[in-house]
């Protein structure tokens, strides 16, 4: 790390204000980077009410075909895996600036194409396939936002506020889910007369298109800023030190200075630091770094924790109809409009009770408690409340179910759902950060895909309660895999890598 950046950050690191206090540049960065996670939750979770609306538009109120429904719900997650791998690698290989914003362009394109689904000309099954294809493309953009926003933010954050900044970014998922439910309620209310009073249920076709299309507003609102965001100082420093490394080599080749003296003339700590940043990050170097067990076990830890979390988290949240049924907001009675309105109201209740509060508990406490403690307690307490739901699924009273489910959502988000995102961005060196984050996030989406495709069929064959016991096991295993990870509070992975190379380890 250059002397300039050390002195530049010294005053900032010494700031006595609490980590959750944000400066104007930090608020601006969070606005630019956070919209991706707002859209992530909005687009991924809004598919639940949209799927219900499509029942009335395409199938006369009957359930969607199970296979096509699973494919449509899993489409965005399938695309996410592709986007996380691709954008993660390109961000390390080509730089953040060269790639940032392209993922948002994909989201915008896919959203526009989704709302053009030709329900009047294609067969019902054809419409679901059409929508699923463009949701895959949407997922590529959403998935690409994970490593991009994580690396963009952690590259710019001072270490004492890095976890807080990342938690702020991720908390936009809660707002995305909440706004999606509110928009659905508002649009449904606007259509009440034509759908409910006049009985024109097919007009729901306009409702779901507006609900999906509203997400274009924040997307277009931040596209320009993303495309013109300058490269981070940390990433530029690595590029500059490559050139400085060449200067050191020339000095060593033509003069009789020691390596240490030559390095200092180039403004570097030592010649080993040059070695750290001299090569461009690429796949071969990535494999070499993670071929060592001390590094590989951390990547295994971040991947497995995210994978196990998302099996449980998305198993619950992509199939909220089960939860809404238990709390009496499944929309089983009334006119089609009344059913849809009741389901959307239930979604707001679920989001407000546990979703959003859990994120902000993480924002306030992540620098105080540390990532490892929050992740382990989150996994174990989520397992506890899942176990209660599983054991008493058919006998819990409605108030008890709501309390238990709210606490489950709270400890998902004041727990592993937040920290699995933060960990890879703080654990790995800048040269490998985006790709390692993309791989970890892709492992998580693999878990989400498994839940989306298997939950309904498993629930029908073995019962919902037994599926919840599977989620309990996933959470307990996630707490176990967290033990592979070090605490990353106040940890500088670039310094650690430089020390490892300097010591020849």
HELIX and SHEET records of a PDB file:
HELIX    1   1 UNK A    3  UNK A   13  1                                  11    
HELIX    2   2 UNK A   24  UNK A   45  1                                  22    
HELIX    3   3 UNK A   47  UNK A   58  1                                  12    
HELIX    4   4 UNK A   66  UNK A   94  1                                  29    
HELIX    5   5 UNK A   96  UNK A   99  1                                   4    
HELIX    6   6 UNK A  102  UNK A  114  1                                  13    
HELIX    7   7 UNK A  124  UNK A  156  1                                  33    
HELIX    8   8 UNK A  159  UNK A  161  5                                   3    
HELIX    9   9 UNK A  162  UNK A  190  1                                  29    
HELIX   10  10 UNK A  192  UNK A  192  1                                   1    
HELIX   11  11 UNK A  193  UNK A  197  3                                   5    
HELIX   12  12 UNK A  201  UNK A  203  5                                   3    
HELIX   13  13 UNK A  204  UNK A  213  1                                  10    
HELIX   14  14 UNK A  216  UNK A  227  1                                  12    
HELIX   15  15 UNK A  233  UNK A  254  1                                  22    
HELIX   16  16 UNK A  259  UNK A  265  1                                   7    
HELIX   17  17 UNK A  271  UNK A  278  1                                   8    
HELIX   18  18 UNK A  283  UNK A  290  1                                   8    
HELIX   19  19 UNK A  293  UNK A  317  1                                  25    
HELIX   20  20 UNK A  320  UNK A  327  1                                   8    
HELIX   21  21 UNK A  336  UNK A  350  1                                  15    
HELIX   22  22 UNK A  351  UNK A  355  3                                   5    
HELIX   23  23 UNK A  356  UNK A  369  1                                  14    
HELIX   24  24 UNK A  371  UNK A  391  1                                  21    
HELIX   25  25 UNK A  398  UNK A  413  1                                  16    
HELIX   26  26 UNK A  416  UNK A  427  1                                  12    
HELIX   27  27 UNK A  430  UNK A  462  1                                  33    
HELIX   28  28 UNK A  464  UNK A  482  1                                  19    
HELIX   29  29 UNK A  493  UNK A  502  1                                  10    
END                                                                             
